Amino acid sequence: MHNQQVSPDSLTLLAIVQLCSTVLDCRMIKQAHGFIIRHNLVQLNSEPTLGNAVIDAYTRHCNMYYALKVFEVVKRNVVTYNSIISGYMMCGLYDEAHSVFNNMPEKDITSWNLMIRLYSESGCHDKAISLLRRIIKDEEMFEPIIRHNLVQLNSEPTLGNAVIDAYTRHCNMYYALKVFEVVKRNVVTYNSIISGYMMCGLYDEAHSVFNNMPEKDITSWNLMIRLYSESGCHDKAISLLRRIIKDEEMFEPDSLTVMSLLPLCSQMASVHLLRQCHGYVVRACFTDPYLIAAMLDVYSKCGSINYAYKLFKSTNMKDLVIFTAMIGGYAMNGMAKDSITIFTEMLAAWFKTGSCHTYNSSIGL
């Protein structure tokens, strides 16, 4: 072409630069770059495609010095910034990549994908999840981000689980299931889908997912107990609990297991079942104040205020939650004097409660 006295245009130079980027010889890229500077400097300043190709060629060889030299003189667009971010990431310079991302005048899908990948590769899973949650409300942007990050979702379940959890919290099962279909799954993945179906009141679908889980943990069983309790299947909830307790190879019930059964005790007004739960809590040495307060509340709703008081007195570490539950229990059963006595006892323990909930319980007498 040179011998024929034909001058290469930008498309010719673009093809040459792209060819050089595939060759593991940075010297050829520099020669092509030098030719562009000598003959086509105007092209770099007026049309970004050629400049972006040169930057991309340098970054592929982790030569950020020359890539940044070109970056300073070219007409920039979002692709230009993305190429620099990608180059920094290839060199392991994550802070510099993050700085370029923050200073971009505009961002596209690739920009967000790069940052999610950056956080994933650098082990900053919390930041990657935070970024996903930041953009999750924008479905037009979020769906292609998921589509372009299938490699990440297929290799490490943490991000995929976070995406599913975020969708299920908004009862958006359509997109949650879209992600579920492509992610690398673990027990947390299945639990998130079950929880999402339960939030939407789709108990049959939740039960189907539970039955098809390759493995289960205590959270899986707790979710099913809660499902049966909320859907009025009292016998199934109790049967499932007994199955867990009797099978030594399964997980031991935890405080959340008992918590899942308490709504059932309240619905059935079953003091007998509640006392069984209470006995297990004592034997297992559970001290969760929210669990104790919940049992106090159910005892009160079942009219067994004496059992509630015994539980209250046997609790060594009483906090505001437990005091409030006992005061509310007495108030619920029309025992104003006893409620005020507990209220006075609480004030003696804490001069300032720091909460209005306890006051409201007493004022309601």
N, C-alpha and C positions, 0 to 999 in steps of 0.2 A: 504493500500500500504506500509506503514511504517512497520507494523507488518510482512508483507510478505518479508521484506528486499529488496523491489524494490525501486530504487531511481527514483524520478520524473525527467523527462527531461524538456527542456524549453517549450514544448507544454503544458505539464501538468501545469507548473507554470503559463504559459500565461492564460490558462483557469481559474485558481484559481484567478489570479489578476483581470481578466475581470469580474468574478463573484463578487468579493469584491467591484468593482467600482459601481455595481448596488445596493449594500446594504448601507443604510445610517448609517454606523458605521465605522468611520475612524480607529478604533482600529484593525479591521480585516485586513485592508490594511497594517497597520504597521506590523502585525504579518506575513503576506505573504511576505512583503518586507524584514523583518528580516530573514526569512527562506531563501530567495534568496541570501541575503548577506552572510549568513553562509555557504551555500552549492553551490551557483552558481555565485559567483562574476565574474568569467571569462565570463559568459554569458552576463552580462551587458556591459562589455568592448569590446566584440567582435561582438555582434549581437544586433542591436538597437531595434528590435521588442519588446522584453521583457521589456527593459528599458522604451520604449515609453508607454507601457501599464501601468507600475507603475506610471509614471508621469501623465498620463491621469487619473488614479484612484485618485491620490491626488488632481489634479486640479478640478475634479468634486465635491470634497468636500471643494474647496477653501482653501486647505492646501498648500500654496505656499512655506512654509518653507521647508517641506520635498520634495516637487516637485523639488525645486531648488537644494537640496542636491543630488538627483538622477541625475539631469541635469548636475551636475559638473563631474560625474564619468562615465556616459554612453557614448557609441559611438553614436554620433549624426548624424541625417539626417534631412531632411526638416520637417518630421513629428514631430520630437522632438521639434523643434523650434515652430511649429504651436501649439503644445500642451501647451507650456509655454505661448504663446500669448493668446490662448483661456482661460487659467487659469487666467491670469491677467485681462482679460476682464470680466470674471465671478465675480471677486473680485472688479471690478470697478476701477482697477489700469491702466488707459488708457495710461498714460505717459510711464509706464514701458513696456506695450505691444508694444507701438510705438518704444521704444528703441530697443527691441528685433528684431522687424521687420527690422529696419534700419541696424542691425548688422548681419543679416542672410547671410551666404555665397551664398545661392541660395534660390529662391522662387518658389513656384508652384501656381496653381490656388487657392488652399485653403488659402494660405498666403494673396493673394490680396483680396479674399473674406472677410477674417477676418478683414482686415484694412478698407475696405469699410463699413462693419458692425459696426466696432468700431466708425468710424466718424459719422455714421448715429445714433447710439445709444447715442452718447455723444452730439448730437445736432450740430455737426460741418459739416453742409450740404455743405458749400463752399469747405471744404477740401475733402469731399467725391466726389463732382463733379470734383474738380481739379484732383483727383486721376483717376477718370474715363476718363477724357480728356487726361491725360498723357498716358494711355494705349490704347486709343480708336483706334489708327492707326494700332495696331496689332490685326487683326481680328481673327487669330488663337487662341490668348489668350483671346480676349475680349468676343467672343461668349459664351464660357463656363462660364465666369465670370457672364454674364447676366443670364445664365441658372441656376447657383447655387445661385443667389441672387433674385430669383423670389419672395421670401417672402418679402424682402425689397421693391421691385418694386410694389408689390401688396398692401402694407400697407401705403406707403407714396409717393405721386406723384412727389415730387421735383426731386429726383434722376432720375426717369424714364423720366421726361421731359428734363432733362439735357442731357441724353443719346440720346434721339430722336433729340434734337436740334443739338447735335454734329454731328450725322450722316447726317441730312438734310443739314447742312452747307457744307458737302462734296458731296452733291447730291447722297448720298447712301441710296435710298429709300427702298431697299430690307431689310437692317438691321433695318432701322427706323421703318418699318412696323412690323418687327419681335418683336421689343420691344413694339410697340403700341398695339399689340395683348394681351400682358400679364400684362401691367402696370395698376395701378389704375389711371383712367383718370380724368382730369378736363378740363376746357376750354382752358388752356394753352397747354395741350397735343394736342388737336385738331388744335389749331392755328399753332403749330409747324409743324404738318403734312401738313396743307394747304400751309404754307410758303415753305416747302420742295418741294411740287409738283410744286409750282410756279417757284422756282429756276430751276427746271428741265424742265420747259415749258409744264408741264402736267396740263393744265388748266381745262379740263373736270373732271379729278380726284379730283382736288382741289375743284371745284364746288360741286361735289358729297359729299365730306367730310363736306363742309359747310352746305349743305342741311340736313345732318343727325346728326348735332350737337344737343345734348340735351339742351344746353344753349349756348348763344353767348354773347360776350362782345364787346366793341367798337373796339378792335383790330381785331376781326373777321370780322366786317363790313368794316374796313379800308382795310383789306387784299383783300376782294372781290371787293371793288371799284378799288383798284390798279390792281387786276386781269383783270377786264373789261377794264381799261384804257390801260394796256399793250397789251391786245389781240385785241384792236381795236373795242371793243363793246361799243362805246361811249354812245349810248342811254341807255344801261343797267346801266352804271356807273352813269349817271345823274339821272336815275330813282331811283336807290338805294339810292343815296344821298337825294333826295327829300322825299323818304320814311322815312329815318332816321329823317329828320328835322320835318316832319309833325306829326309823331307818338310820342306823348308826353311820352308814356311808354317806349320808346327806349332810348338809350344813346344819349347824345348830341355829335355832331361832335367835334373832337378836332383838334389840329394843324396837326396831322398826316393824318386826313381825308382830309383836304385841300391839304396837300402835295401830297396825292395819286391822286388828281384830276388834279394837275398842268401838268403832262405829257400829259393828255387828252387835256387840253387847248392849249398846244404847238402843238400837232398833228393836231388839228382842226384849229389852228390859230384863235381861237375864243376869241376876246377881250371881247365880251359880257359875256361869261362864266367866264372869268378871273376876270372881274369887279364884278361879283356876288360873287366869292370866296373872292375877296378883301374886299367887303362890309361885308361879314360874319366875316372876320378876324378883321375888325375894331369894329364891334358890340360885338364880343366875347372878345375883348381886348387881342388878342394873340400878344405876343412880341418876339417870338422865332426868333432870327436873321437869322437862316438858312431858315426859312419859308419866311421871308421878302426878303432875298436875292434870293430865288427861284422865288418869284413872280416878282421881278425886272428883273430877267433873262428871264422869259416867256414874260413879257411886251416887252422887247427889241427884242426877237425873233419874236414877232407878229408885230413889227414895230411901236409900240405905246410908243415911247421913252418919250413923254411928260407925259403920265401916270406913267411911271417908275420914272421919276424925281419927280413928285408930291409925290409918295410913299416914295421916298428917303428923300425928305425934311420934310415929316410928321413924319418920324421916329426919335424919340428923342435920343435914345441910339444907335448911329452908331458905329459899330465895323469894324474890318478889313474885315470881310466877306461881309458886306453890301457895304462898300466902293468899294471893288473889283468887286462886281456885277454891281454897277453903272458905274464904269470905263469900264468894259467889255461891258456893254450895249451900251455906246456911241461908243466904238471902233467898235462894231459889225455893227453899223449903219453909219459908216464912219464919225463920228463927232469927229475928232481928237482934236480940240481945246477945246471942252467941256470936253472930257475925261481928258485932261491935267489939266484943271481947277479943276476937282474933285480930281485928283491926288495931286495937290498942296494943296487943302483944307485938304486932309488927312494928308499930311506931316506937316501941321500946327498944326493938332490935336495930331499927334504922330511924334516925331522926328525920331524915329526908328520903322519901321513896324514889324520887326522880321519875315518877310515872303517874299519869292521871287515871290509869285503868283501875287501880285499887280503890281510889276515891269514888269513881263512878259506881263500883259495886256496892259501896256503903250508901251512897246517896240514893241508890235505887230502892232502898228498903222501905 
